[in-house]
């Protein structure tokens, strides 16, 4: 289970005050970034992230650090 960052914090970070993110949008963005991380690991031959960190946790941390944004089309 992921305790940090919290879902509410991720939603606030992903959205804007004018256009808040939904839980669905958060799930889609996290899932997409997690798949990208796994594909990058497979293509480079990396079998494990540092500290035995899970890919989904890394994706959530990237959202909190502002490295991943949601694109509204």
C-alpha positions in Angstrom: 0.0 0.0 0.0 1.2 3.5 -0.8 0.9 5.9 2.1 3.1 8.7 1.0 2.3 10.7 -1.0 -1.4 10.6 -0.2 -4.0 10.4 -3.0 -5.4 13.8 -2.1 -1.9 15.4 -2.3 -1.4 13.7 -5.7 -4.7 15.0 -7.0 -3.9 18.5 -5.9 -0.5 18.4 -7.5 -1.8 16.9 -10.8 -4.7 19.4 -11.2 -4.9 23.1 -11.1 -7.2 25.3 -9.0 -9.2 26.2 -12.1 -9.4 22.5 -13.3 -8.9 20.0 -10.5 -7.9 16.5 -11.4 -10.2 13.6 -10.7 -9.3 10.3 -9.0 -9.8 8.6 -12.4 -7.4 11.0 -14.1 -4.8 10.3 -11.4 -5.2 6.5 -11.9 -4.8 6.9 -15.6 -1.7 9.1 -15.3 0.0 6.9 -12.7 -0.8 3.7 -14.6 0.6 5.2 -17.9 3.8 6.4 -16.2 4.3 3.1 -14.4 4.1 1.2 -17.7 6.6 3.6 -19.2 9.0 3.0 -16.3 8.6 -0.8 -16.7 9.3 -0.5 -20.5 12.4 1.6 -19.9 13.7 -0.9 -17.3 13.1 -3.8 -19.7 14.8 -2.1 -22.6 17.9 -1.2 -20.6 18.1 -4.5 -18.8 17.5 -3.1 -15.3 15.7 -5.7 -13.2 15.2 -3.7 -10.0 14.9 -0.1 -8.9 17.3 1.3 -6.2 16.1 0.4 -2.7 13.8 -2.2 -4.1 11.3 0.6 -4.8 8.2 -0.3 -6.8 7.6 1.3 -10.2 4.2 2.7 -9.1 5.7 4.4 -6.1 8.3 6.0 -8.4 5.5 7.2 -10.7 3.7 8.8 -7.7 6.9 10.5 -6.5 7.5 11.9 -10.0 4.0 13.5 -9.9 4.7 15.0 -6.5 8.0 16.4 -7.7 6.3 18.0 -10.7 8.1 15.7 -13.3 4.9 14.3 -14.6 1.9 16.3 -15.7 -1.5 15.5 -17.1 -2.2 16.7 -20.6 -5.7 17.8 -21.3 -6.7 17.5 -24.9 
